[in-house]
Amino acid sequence: MKRHEALAPLSREHHGALILAQLIKRNAPEYKGLPTTISDKAVYALNFYKTELKTHFKKEELLLKKVNNLHPEIAKLADEIVAEHALLKGLFLSLKITFDPEAVLNELGNELDAHIRKEEMILFPLIQQHCTEEMLQTIQPLLA
């Protein structure tokens, strides 16, 4: 299913987050121009969270509030997505204090990857299926 233009900005932002998720998993291949040491990956991940994902999560939660009542499956997913945002935030912030950053990065990479894939493969198609064109048009400026 082609992504509706209203949701496309979130999908585009997911690309960078998916690269981050792959970069920080255990035994990840090297990515040209990206950190290679565990400590540098932890700093990079935390900065990415602060500069990109924090705002991204807020936009997604705003979207979820707008579409939550459209379908029971969307409402269920909305609760899961918000809980996952909290989990991810906690993992990102724990990078500042952990004694095992490699384990935290690996868990974070796996959780972030699964989270984004859930949104792209399940949530966004459901929103497109149950949202009217008019509603999507009103949502679009909120996500840009």
N, C-alpha and C positions, 0 to 999 in steps of 0.2 A: 504494500500500500504506500503510495506516494505521500510524503509528509505535507500536511497543509501548511501554507505560508505563515499562518499564525503561530504554529509550533516550531517552524524551521529554525528560529534563533536558538531555541533551547537545544535542538538537535546538533546544530553547528558547535555550540559550546561543549557538547558531549565529546566531540572529537578529541579535544585537548585533554579532557579528563580520562578518556580511554587510554591515551598514550601514557599519561601519568600512571594509571593503574597497571599497565604492562611494565613500565620502567621500575616500579617499586616492588614487584613480586620477586620472590626468591629465585635465584638463577636466571634472572632476566637478561636478555641479550643487551649489548650496549647500543644506545641510540645516539647517533651523531649529534654532537652539540649539547647533549644532556649529561647530567652528573653520572659518575660511575662508582663512587664510593658510597658506602652506607650512610655516613654522616652527611655527605653532600646531597644524597637523595632525600634524607630527612628534612634538611633545610629547604630544598626545592619543593617538596611536598607541602610543607607548612606554608611557604610563601604562596604556592598555587592556591591553597585553601583560602588564605587571607585575601588574595587579590582577585580570584576568579570564582571559586566555588561558593564562598559565603553569599555573595550576591546571587549566584545561580540558584542556590537552594531557596533563597527568599522569593525569587520569581516563580519557581516551581510551586512553592507553598501558596502563593497568591493565586496561581492558576488552579490549584486543587480546591481552594475555597470557592472559586467561581463555578467549578464543575462537579463538586462533591455530590450534589443531589440529583444528578442526571440519571444515574444508574447504580444499583446496589454494588456491582462489581467495582465501579469507579470509587465509591465511598470506601469500600474495603481496601482497595489499593492505596487510596489517599492516606489512610491511617498507617499502612505499612511504609509508604514513602516518607512520611514525616518521622516515623520511628527510625527509619534507616538514616535519615539526615542527622538525627541526634547521635546515633551510633557512630557515623562517619566523623562528625564533628569531634566527638570524644576521642576517637582514634587519632585524628590529626593533632589535636591538642596534647595528647599523651606523648607525642614525639618529643616534646620539650623536656619530659621528665623520665622517660623510660630508661631502664638499664639494658634493654634488649631491642634496640631500634630495628634490627633486621626482622625480628618476629612481628613487630607492630607494622612495619612497612608491608610485609607479606600479607598479613591479615587485611590491612587497609586496601591493598591492591586487589585482593580477591573480592572484598565487600563492595568496593567502588565499581568494579567491573560488573558484578551481578546486579547492582543497583541500577546502573545505566542501562543495561540490557533489558531489565524489567520495564523501565520507562519506555524505551524505544520499541520493544516488541509487544508489550501488553498494554501499558497505560495509554500511550499516545494513540494507538489504533482505536482503543475504546472511546477516547475523547472524540476523535474524528467521526466515529460511527454515531455517537449519541448527541453531539453538539450541532446545533443549527449553524448555518453559514453566518447568520447575523450575530450569534453569540461568539463565534470564532473571530469575527471582525472586531467585536468590542474587546476581546481578550488580546488581540494582536499588539496594540500599543503598549500594553503592560509588560510584554515579554521582550520587546526590542531593546 
